[in-house]
Amino acid sequence: MYEGPVQELIDELAKLPGVGPRGAQRIAFHLLSVQPDDIDRLTRALTRVRNDVRYCDVCGNVSAELRCRICSDPRRDRSKVCVVEEAKDVQAVERTREFTGLYHVLGGALNPIKSISPEKLRIRDLLLRLGTAMDGVDVSEVIIATDPDTEGEATASYLVRMLKDFPGLTVTRPASGLPMGAELEFADELTLGRAMSGRRALSEPPRVLSEIPRARHEG
């Protein structure tokens, strides 16, 4: 135990996700060794996060304005909405550069143990959003990109039931399976099971002899 503000700083840092007591101690002593200007910049950044960051009125992503930069971008495909659990998941999908539509952040996943019910997520906002054309464009596809774990799967199943009666709406889920470079023996049952169910053909079955055209012989 350290005295006064140093221990107080360590205790607060240890509350951050992924930062244990030893990591908090290293960060605290690093902050003690930097220049005062570095501390001031960190303090200003934390103050701005508290005072200036808000959530997009449309999708729930973190934003500095009423609409986030993605919802405000006229080049995005407004007919497709990707549903994710947290705002950080938006950036994960964006890094793939494979999706050009819009997003909807639920704010978590269903978890009865933690008392997270559908009413505590932005599911109602999603339903209202799908019932109203955004900028004159109806949503034709919803991609449910919740995490492939127990809570994420339960949330995806619940959303499928809620969305099945929307006319003209296609509901999809990203394929999942074994990551590149992974070893089969270390894969968990859920990941390996989804990889098996989502398998794709690598070759066509051989044709029967009657289907093979006979070669023409000259003379």
N, C-alpha and C positions, 0 to 999 in steps of 0.2 A: 504493500500500500504506500502511495506517495501522498505528500501533504498538499492540502489546499486545492488550487485551481487545476493543477496537473492531474490529480486523481479524478477530479470532476470531469475534465476533458476526456480522460480515458474511459470513464463510465459512460459518457454520452456517445463516444465513438463506437464502443462495444455494442451499442444497441442497433447499429446499422446492419443491414443484411449482408452476410458474408464476411463480417469483420468480428473476429473473436477477441478475447482479452489481450492476447499477444500482439495481434495485428493492430488493435487500438493503441497499445503502448508504443509500437513502432511509429505509427502516424503521429501520435502526440509529441514524441521526442523529435520527429522530423520537423514539426511545426515550430518547436522551440528553437531549432537551428536556422530557420530561414529568415530572410530580411523582413522588417516590419511592413514594407510595401506588399509583400506576398500575402501576409496575413490580412491586410486591408482589402486586397482584391478578393480573397476568399470570403471575407465577411460581406462585401458588397454583393457577391454572387449569391450567397445564401439569402441575403435580404431581398434581392430581386425575385428569387424563387418564391419566397413567402408572399411578397406583395404584388408581383406583376404577372405571374403565370396563372392562366385560367384554363378552362377546358372548352373545346370547340362546341358551339351550340348544336352543330349537326351530328358530328361523329363521336364526340367525347374525347378526342385526342388532345394532348397538351397543346396550348396555343397562347399567343400573345394578343390575339384579336378575337372577335366574335366567331370568325371562321378560321380554321387552321389553313396552312398553305396548301394542303392537298385538296380540301373541299373548295378552296378558292381558285384552284387551277382549272381553267376552262378546257384544258387538253385532256383531263381525266375522263374516263369512260363512266358516265353516270348510270349506266344500265347494270353495272356490276358492283356489288358490295361485299367486302371481305370482313367477316365478323371475327374479332380477336378478343382475348381476355383483357389484356393490359395495353397501355399506350406504348410500352417498349416493344410489344409484338409488331406494331406497325412498322417500326424501323427494320425489324428482322425480315419482314416480307418485302419491304422496299429494297433491301440490299440484293434480293434476287433479281430485280429488274425484269421480272416476268409478269407482274400484275400492274395494270394501268387504270384500275377502277378506283372506287372510294372505299372507305373503311367504316366500321362501327365498333367502338370499344365498349365492351360489356362492363368493365370495372371489376372483373373477377370471374369465378366459376362457381357453380352450385356445389355447396358443401354443407350438408345437414349437421355435421359434427361441429362446424364453426358457425352454425346458424345463418349461413348464407343461402337465402331462399331466392326464388325468381324475382320477388318484389324488391330485393336489394341490388339487383343488377339492372342494367339498362335494356332489358328485354322489351318492356312496354314501349320505350322510345323507338326501338327497332321496328316493332309492329306498326306504330304510327307513321314512321318514316316510309315503310314499304307501301302504306296505303295512300301516300301523297306523292305525286310526281315531283321530283326535285329538278328545278330549272326546266320543267316541261318534259322531263324524260322519266319513263317508268322503269323501275328496277326489274330486270328479267332473270338475274341470277344472284343468288346469295351463296357465298363460299364460307362455310363454317370452319374456321381455322383455329379452333380452341386446341389447347395442349392435348397430346395423345396420352393422357393419364386418366386415372379413374374419374376425377372431377371434370376434366375436359370432355371425356366421352359422355358422361351423364348430361353435361350442358348441351352438347351437340345433339343427343337424342331428344332432349326436351325441346330444343329449337326446331328440330325436324317435325315434331308433332304440332308445334305452334304454326309452322309455315306451310304445312301440307295442303291447306285449303285455299291458299292465295292463287287466284287464277293466273296462268301464264308464267308462273315463277318456277325456276329450276333451282333446286337446292343441292349443292355439291360439297364435298369434303376433300381436302388435299390428300393425295396418296402418301402413305408413310410406310416405312420399312427400315431395312438395314442401311446405315450410312456407309459411304465409301470408306474402305480401309478397315471396317469393323470385322472382328472375328466372331464367327457364329456361336462359339461356346459361351461368349460373354453377353450375348443378347438376352434381354428379358423376354418373358413369355408373350407379353402384349405386343412388343415390337416385332418379334419373330412371327407371331400369329398373323399380324397385319401384313407383313411382308409375304407370307405364304398365300394369303387370300387375295393379295393384289398382284400376284405374279403375272408376267407377260411372256408371250411366246417369243423364242429366239430363233426358231426354225419352223418350217412348214412340214407336216407329216409327209412321208414319201407317197407318191401317187401309185395307184395300182397299175399293173402292166397294161391293162386295156386303155388307160388314159394317156399313155405315153405314145405320141405320134410316131409312126414308123418312118424310118429314114428312106428317102427315095434312092433307089439304085439305078444308075445309068447303064443303058445297053445291057 
